[in-house]
Structure formats: structure tokens, C-alpha cells
Amino acid sequence: MDQKPKYINVRGRLLDLTTPKVMGIINVTPDSFFAGSRVSGQHEILDMAAKMVDEGADLLDIGGFSSRPYADEVSPEEEKDRLLPAVKIIRKEFPDLIISVDTFRSEVARSAVHEGGADIINDISGGDADENMFRTVSELKVPYIMMHMQGTPSNMQDHPVYDDVVADILKWFGNRIYKLRSMGENDIIIDPGLGFGKTIDHNFEIIRRLHDFEAAGLPLMVGVSRKSMIWKTLGISPAEALNGTTVLNAAALIGGADIIRVHDVKEAGETVRLIGRMMDIMPR
């Protein structure tokens, strides 16, 4: 088994993953599943970014295309029109902040890096939605978050089936990691894609067996924040799912997550500190 690297190179700066990092979510979309993550307008975007930075976010992930099940299609032009102004104003206000862009389109990724100053590309399709994505990120020389999704947002929850959900996802990652490495991409982060083409049972099995993903030898990101596996299990709404999110973020950190992607930065940061103290990975 390969040892996971503890650093990724972000534009010549090393992001130290010895202590897990918190990625805050900002959605410049009108229809993301959690209303609390939606922002529009320059002041609202900057207020949200400033709040997350003040609460200790290590990275921000900005998305202009809702990936919730059965979300409406958005053209590349509209996605860029939503995304680029947000990336630019956050970059101007926070020049040293690490900014990730949530997109599965290579042309949007290229514009976000060249025009907006984004640092990382976060692709929910793991390169499947755009055959040019792997070549693009390797040319851009930016870290790439490769997420697993079975199907597309329009059909991923229709009837997800696996022989062994963790083994199948690891095999899927293996093929794509090899291809991406052969193109010269050095900094890859994997995300098993909770809720993306998985049943609730699949999602809980992934969290239970999260240590198995160490076999990939790459940093691991987990995004469970306010997802339906929480609120459907508990019979509540996404707005009421913060406590459940904290519980599963703790489980993910114990399971080896290096980055947790969240709507609620303060609570996530406290979870990192407490689990870190318990596991003796934080200074006392």
C-alpha cells in the first residue's frame, strides 16, 4: 500500500495535509439543495467568503452549476457568467486564499484558472463528463479533485448498483489515476462522491470502510455536509442537518479524510480540532 502524500503543490506553495483541512462551500447558483450555501451579488458573495475565512476555512470551493439530483442543465456560458465574477472578487479580496472551482467542464476550468485566478479544479465527474478535462488540468498544472459519480446528476439516483461499492469505486479511481498520471498531473485528490449515484446504504458503507481508500495512495476528500443520507435517515430537513453532519464529519476524519468539504466552517473546524486531539495529530 502506498503512503498518502501529506502535501499538495498549490501554485508553488505546499498545502500541508498532516492536519486535515476544511473546505467551505459557496454556491453561486439559484438551486443548490441547501439554501444556506446559495449566494448572489458581489456583497453577498464577499460576506459569505469573509465569514468562512474568519471561521477558519483553509480553502473555498465555488460552484456555478448545481449538481443536486435532477438539477436543471446550465450552459457553459451561463456557468462561466455565474462563476468567474465570484472567483475574481474573492481572489481580489483574499489574494492568498486557496480557491477551488467546482466544475466538470474543461473550458470553464481553463477560464477559472487563467481569468479568475483559481487554484484547484474540483470535478464531480472525475473526467467522465468532458474528455478534455484531464489534458486541461495537466496543462494548467493545478491540483485536481477527482470525484466518483455513477451516471450523471440527471439520472445518478435512478437505480445505483454496485458489486462492492468500495472495491468498484477504487477500481474506477485506479484507471483514471493511471491515465492522469501519464499526462503529467502530479497533485490528485480523490473523493468517493457520497450521494452521487449511491443509495443511503452505499453512503454509510463508504464511510464505514473509508480507510480502504488509502490503497489509492492519494489525499482523500469527503463531502457529507447536510446531504440526504443525514436528513432522510433522521426524518428532518437539510436545514436541520448540522448535528448529523458533524457526527459524520467526525467519522470521516477518523476514517482518514484529509479534507472535509462543508457548509458550516466553524463547526467543521472544531470537529477537526477535537478529533485531532483524540487521535494525537494536533499539537497539545
Secondary structure per residue as TSV (DSSP state, phi and psi in degrees):
chain	resnum	aa	ss	phi	psi
A	1	M	-	360.0	131.5
A	2	D	-	-73.6	146.8
A	3	Q	-	-80.0	132.3
A	4	K	-	-64.9	136.0
A	5	P	-	-66.1	145.8
A	6	K	S	-102.2	6.7
A	7	Y	E	-138.8	148.0
A	8	I	E	-125.8	148.1
A	9	N	E	-90.0	115.8
A	10	V	E	-115.8	97.8
A	11	R	T	51.7	43.9
A	12	G	T	87.9	-6.8
A	13	R	E	-103.5	139.9
A	14	L	E	-91.3	121.9
A	15	L	E	-90.0	114.2
A	16	D	E	-82.2	117.4
A	17	L	-	-101.2	13.3
A	18	T	S	-57.8	-41.8
A	19	T	S	-100.5	128.2
A	20	P	-	-56.7	149.4
A	21	K	E	-108.5	154.7
A	22	V	E	-109.0	124.2
A	23	M	E	-107.1	118.8
A	24	G	E	-86.6	142.6
A	25	I	E	-100.1	126.5
A	26	I	E	-125.8	120.1
A	27	N	E	-108.8	116.5
A	28	V	-	-96.0	56.2
A	29	T	S	-132.7	154.7
A	30	P	S	-88.0	-4.1
A	31	D	-	-136.8	20.4
A	32	S	-	-63.2	152.1
A	33	F	S	-64.7	-29.1
A	34	F	S	-107.0	112.0
A	35	A	G	-59.9	-29.7
A	36	G	G	-67.0	-13.5
A	37	S	G	-97.2	-5.0
A	38	R	B	-86.5	132.2
A	39	V	-	-138.3	155.1
A	40	S	-	-152.0	148.4
A	41	G	S	87.3	144.9
A	42	Q	H	-57.5	-46.2
A	43	H	H	-67.2	-40.7
A	44	E	H	-65.6	-40.8
A	45	I	H	-62.8	-47.3
A	46	L	H	-66.8	-37.9
A	47	D	H	-61.7	-43.8
A	48	M	H	-64.2	-44.7
A	49	A	H	-62.7	-44.4
A	50	A	H	-62.9	-41.5
A	51	K	H	-61.2	-44.8
A	52	M	H	-67.1	-39.8
A	53	V	H	-63.7	-44.6
A	54	D	H	-61.2	-33.8
A	55	E	T	-82.9	-4.0
A	56	G	T	108.5	16.8
A	57	A	-	-61.0	134.0
A	58	D	S	-87.2	-28.0
A	59	L	E	-145.0	156.0
A	60	L	E	-119.6	140.3
A	61	D	E	-115.2	119.0
A	62	I	E	-112.1	127.2
A	63	G	E	-125.4	142.4
A	64	G	S	-119.9	12.2
A	65	F	S	-140.7	115.0
A	66	S	-	-69.1	129.1
A	67	S	-	-105.3	15.2
A	68	R	S	-63.9	155.5
A	69	P	T	-55.6	133.2
A	70	Y	T	66.6	23.4
A	71	A	-	-66.1	153.3
A	72	D	-	-67.1	147.1
A	73	E	-	-71.0	143.3
A	74	V	-	-127.6	133.7
A	75	S	-	-70.7	157.4
A	76	P	H	-57.1	-36.1
A	77	E	H	-65.7	-43.8
A	78	E	H	-67.7	-38.7
A	79	E	H	-59.9	-45.0
A	80	K	H	-65.3	-39.5
A	81	D	H	-62.0	-32.9
A	82	R	H	-76.9	-44.1
A	83	L	H	-80.0	-49.4
A	84	L	H	-61.4	-44.8
A	85	P	H	-59.4	-37.7
A	86	A	H	-66.0	-45.1
A	87	V	H	-62.2	-42.7
A	88	K	H	-63.8	-44.5
A	89	I	H	-72.4	-32.9
A	90	I	H	-70.3	-41.1
A	91	R	H	-61.6	-41.0
A	92	K	H	-65.0	-41.8
A	93	E	H	-76.6	-32.8
A	94	F	-	-128.2	76.4
A	95	P	T	-62.2	-24.6
A	96	D	T	-99.8	-1.6
A	97	L	S	-72.1	141.2
A	98	I	E	-83.2	120.2
A	99	I	E	-113.4	124.2
A	100	S	E	-104.1	146.1
A	101	V	E	-117.6	127.8
A	102	D	E	-91.3	97.5
A	103	T	-	-152.4	149.2
A	104	F	S	-108.3	8.3
A	105	R	-	-107.4	127.9
A	106	S	H	-66.0	-35.8
A	107	E	H	-68.9	-34.7
A	108	V	H	-69.3	-41.6
A	109	A	H	-59.0	-45.8
A	110	R	H	-62.6	-44.7
A	111	S	H	-65.1	-39.6
A	112	A	I	-63.2	-37.5
A	113	V	I	-77.5	-50.4
A	114	H	I	-73.1	-42.4
A	115	E	I	-94.2	-36.3
A	116	G	I	-95.0	-24.3
A	117	G	-	88.1	22.3
A	118	A	-	-66.3	153.7
A	119	D	-	-106.0	-30.7
A	120	I	E	-136.4	144.7
A	121	I	E	-108.4	127.8
A	122	N	E	-113.4	106.6
A	123	D	E	-110.4	109.6
A	124	I	T	-66.9	-17.1
A	125	S	T	-97.1	-3.4
A	126	G	T	57.2	31.7
A	127	G	T	90.5	-6.4
A	128	D	S	-74.4	-27.9
A	129	A	S	-81.4	-18.6
A	130	D	-	-145.9	112.7
A	131	E	T	-65.5	-14.4
A	132	N	T	-94.0	-2.4
A	133	M	H	-65.2	-45.6
A	134	F	H	-61.2	-45.2
A	135	R	H	-62.6	-38.5
A	136	T	H	-65.6	-49.3
A	137	V	H	-67.7	-32.5
A	138	S	H	-68.4	-35.4
A	139	E	H	-71.5	-37.7
A	140	L	H	-71.3	-22.0
A	141	K	T	57.8	47.3
A	142	V	-	-118.6	152.8
A	143	P	-	-59.4	149.8
A	144	Y	E	-129.0	123.5
A	145	I	E	-94.6	116.4
A	146	M	E	-102.6	108.3
A	147	M	E	-101.2	146.5
A	148	H	-	-89.3	133.7
A	149	M	-	-142.2	131.1
A	150	Q	S	-93.3	115.5
A	151	G	S	88.9	-151.7
A	152	T	-	-129.1	165.9
A	153	P	T	-54.3	-28.3
A	154	S	T	-77.1	-19.2
A	155	N	T	-136.8	3.0
A	156	M	T	-63.6	-24.7
A	157	Q	T	-101.3	9.1
A	158	D	S	-66.1	-48.3
A	159	H	-	-165.6	67.3
A	160	P	-	-69.5	131.0
A	161	V	-	-134.3	137.7
A	162	Y	-	-138.5	150.8
A	163	D	S	-72.4	-48.2
A	164	D	S	-147.6	109.7
A	165	V	H	-58.7	-41.2
A	166	V	H	-73.3	-46.1
A	167	A	H	-62.3	-40.8
A	168	D	H	-64.7	-40.6
A	169	I	H	-68.2	-41.0
A	170	L	H	-62.2	-39.9
A	171	K	H	-63.5	-42.9
A	172	W	H	-58.9	-45.9
A	173	F	H	-61.5	-44.3
A	174	G	H	-56.6	-44.6
A	175	N	H	-62.7	-40.9
A	176	R	H	-79.4	-34.2
A	177	I	H	-62.9	-43.1
A	178	Y	H	-59.8	-45.3
A	179	K	H	-64.0	-43.8
A	180	L	H	-68.3	-40.0
A	181	R	H	-61.5	-39.1
A	182	S	H	-65.4	-19.6
A	183	M	T	-91.2	-1.9
A	184	G	T	99.3	8.8
A	185	E	-	-80.1	124.7
A	186	N	-	-100.3	-32.9
A	187	D	-	-109.1	98.3
A	188	I	E	-121.0	133.9
A	189	I	E	-118.9	137.2
A	190	I	E	-107.3	149.5
A	191	D	E	-138.2	118.8
A	192	P	-	-68.0	-10.1
A	193	G	-	74.8	53.4
A	194	L	T	-56.5	129.0
A	195	G	T	87.0	-5.7
A	196	F	S	-105.2	91.5
A	197	G	S	73.5	38.1
A	198	K	-	-138.9	146.4
A	199	T	-	-78.3	170.1
A	200	I	H	-59.5	-40.6
A	201	D	H	-62.8	-41.7
A	202	H	H	-57.2	-45.6
A	203	N	H	-60.1	-44.7
A	204	F	H	-69.2	-33.9
A	205	E	H	-65.8	-39.1
A	206	I	H	-60.5	-46.0
A	207	I	H	-64.0	-41.9
A	208	R	H	-61.7	-33.6
A	209	R	T	-109.3	26.8
A	210	L	G	-59.1	-32.6
A	211	H	G	-59.6	-24.3
A	212	D	G	-60.8	-26.0
A	213	F	G	-73.1	-8.0
A	214	E	G	-62.2	-20.9
A	215	A	G	-60.0	-25.5
A	216	A	G	-73.1	-19.0
A	217	G	-	67.7	28.6
A	218	L	S	-133.0	156.4
A	219	P	-	-57.0	147.7
A	220	L	B	-119.6	128.6
A	221	M	E	-110.6	142.6
A	222	V	E	-129.5	132.1
A	223	G	-	-123.6	101.5
A	224	V	-	-117.9	-0.8
A	225	S	T	-56.4	115.9
A	226	R	T	57.3	23.5
A	227	K	-	-76.4	165.8
A	228	S	H	-64.8	-24.0
A	229	M	H	-59.3	-26.3
A	230	I	H	-82.5	-58.9
A	231	W	H	-75.0	-26.1
A	232	K	H	-73.3	-38.8
A	233	T	H	-63.6	-39.3
A	234	L	H	-92.2	-8.2
A	235	G	T	68.2	41.2
A	236	I	-	-128.4	-170.6
A	237	S	-	-105.1	164.7
A	238	P	G	-56.2	-34.7
A	239	A	G	-65.1	-21.9
A	240	E	G	-99.5	8.7
A	241	A	-	-97.6	17.5
A	242	L	H	-67.5	-44.6
A	243	N	H	-60.7	-45.4
A	244	G	H	-62.8	-37.0
A	245	T	H	-60.5	-44.5
A	246	T	H	-62.3	-41.4
A	247	V	H	-60.0	-47.5
A	248	L	H	-76.1	-28.8
A	249	N	H	-62.3	-40.2
A	250	A	H	-62.1	-43.5
A	251	A	H	-62.1	-40.0
A	252	A	H	-64.5	-40.9
A	253	L	H	-65.7	-41.3
A	254	I	H	-63.1	-33.3
A	255	G	T	-79.0	-4.8
A	256	G	T	111.8	11.8
A	257	A	-	-63.9	136.2
A	258	D	S	-97.4	-25.1
A	259	I	E	-136.8	133.5
A	260	I	E	-114.5	129.9
A	261	R	E	-98.7	120.6
A	262	V	E	-140.3	157.7
A	263	H	S	-88.4	-26.2
A	264	D	-	-117.0	94.7
A	265	V	H	-71.5	-45.2
A	266	K	H	-57.0	-49.0
A	267	E	H	-65.8	-37.9
A	268	A	H	-65.6	-40.8
A	269	G	H	-63.4	-38.9
A	270	E	H	-65.3	-36.8
A	271	T	H	-64.6	-43.1
A	272	V	H	-58.6	-44.5
A	273	R	H	-65.2	-43.8
A	274	L	H	-69.7	-44.5
A	275	I	H	-66.3	-37.2
A	276	G	H	-61.5	-41.6
A	277	R	H	-64.0	-42.5
A	278	M	H	-62.8	-39.9
A	279	M	H	-92.1	1.4
A	280	D	T	59.7	39.8
A	281	I	-	-108.1	0.7
A	282	M	S	-115.3	147.9
A	283	P	-	-66.0	141.9
A	284	R	-	-87.5	360.0
